[in-house]
């Protein structure tokens, strides 16, 4: 009896390797079930960086958030509104979990009973996003339509009245409002956050001697 030799793949072909599963902890946000990963997640997978290396805000993002919170402390009615900043988890539904840089909630909607150890599940009145910290698995895809546009539409449908996108590298501020209204400003422009609160990020950074 002659032993059979192992079957070899044809020349030029190799066995397909299994696609590497991306751990859930590298997902920052989910929109319509599509995962958006932390920028730099591939370096974590390749053990060149840790999760702690890619999660924190940049110095510029941190300074802008601090400026906004100081602005709110001065001009926002804290008896009516609750501003929050950081990576604020907002749960819309089982296919949509968002991370918000800065948000302002109406206290009549975000009642004490709604503040728990879980994601916030009511709509913010205003959202401010400072630069992009996400990527798709295919990092070559432009994020404007699948992320900026999609996230804006989801928030508007959820009841948010204003989304402000701050893009420091391109010196642009985009304000999105119901009715598919998009307004484009520069960082040096006065931009209304809500009644009585106006931000000017470029002017503040210049006063602090910070160059972008």
LINMO-V399776 format. One record per pair of residues at least 6 apart in sequence whose C-alpha atoms are under 7 Angstrom apart, sorted by the first residue. I is the first residue (numbers start at 1). GAP is how many residues later the second one is. D is the distance in whole Angstrom. If there is no record, write none. Layout:
i: <I I>
gap: <GAP GAP>
d: <D D>
This chain:
i: <26 26 26 27 27 27 27 28 28 28 28 28 29 29 29 29 29 29 30 30 30 30 30 31 31 31 31 32 32 33 33 36 36 36 37 37 37 38 38 38 38 38 39 39 39 39 40 43 44 44 61 65 75 75 76 80 80 81 81 81 81 82 82 82 82 83 83 83 84 84 84 85 85 85 86 86 87 87 87 88 88 88 89 89 89 89 89 89 90 90 90 90 90 90 91 91 91 91 91 92 100 100 101 101 101 102 102 102 103 103 103 103 104 104 104 104 105 105 106 109 110 123 123 123 124 125 125 125 126 126 126 126 127 127 127 128 128 128 129 129 129 130 130 130 131 131 131 152 156 161 161 162 162 162 163 163 163 164 164 164 164 165 165 165 166 166 166 167 171 171 172 172 172 172 173 173 173 173 174 174 174 174 175 175 175 176 176 187 187 187 188 188 188 188 189 190 190 190 191 191 191 192 192 193>
gap: <11 12 15 8 9 10 11 8 9 10 71 106 6 7 8 68 69 70 6 65 66 67 68 64 65 66 120 63 64 62 63 98 99 100 97 98 99 16 17 95 96 97 15 94 95 96 14 6 6 7 69 20 121 122 121 26 27 23 24 25 26 22 23 24 25 20 21 22 18 19 20 16 17 18 15 16 12 13 14 11 12 13 8 9 10 11 30 31 7 8 9 29 30 31 6 7 28 29 30 29 27 29 27 28 29 25 26 27 21 23 24 25 20 21 22 23 19 20 19 13 12 35 36 37 36 35 36 37 34 35 36 37 35 36 37 35 36 37 35 36 37 35 36 37 35 36 37 11 22 16 17 13 14 15 12 13 14 9 10 11 12 8 9 10 6 7 8 6 15 16 12 13 14 15 11 12 13 14 8 9 10 11 7 8 9 6 7 13 14 15 12 13 14 15 11 8 9 10 7 8 9 6 7 6>
d: <6 6 6 6 6 4 6 6 5 6 7 7 6 5 7 6 5 6 6 7 5 5 6 6 5 7 7 5 6 5 6 6 6 5 5 5 6 7 7 6 5 6 7 5 5 5 6 5 5 6 6 7 6 6 7 6 6 6 6 5 5 6 5 6 6 6 4 6 6 5 6 6 4 6 5 7 5 6 5 5 5 6 7 6 5 6 5 6 6 5 6 5 5 6 5 6 6 6 5 6 7 7 6 5 7 6 5 7 6 6 4 6 6 6 5 7 5 5 6 7 7 6 6 6 5 5 5 7 6 6 5 6 6 5 6 6 5 6 6 5 6 6 5 6 6 5 7 7 6 6 6 7 6 5 6 5 7 7 6 5 6 6 5 6 6 5 7 6 6 5 7 6 5 6 6 5 6 6 7 6 5 6 6 5 6 5 7 7 6 5 6 6 4 6 6 6 6 5 5 5 6 4 6 7>
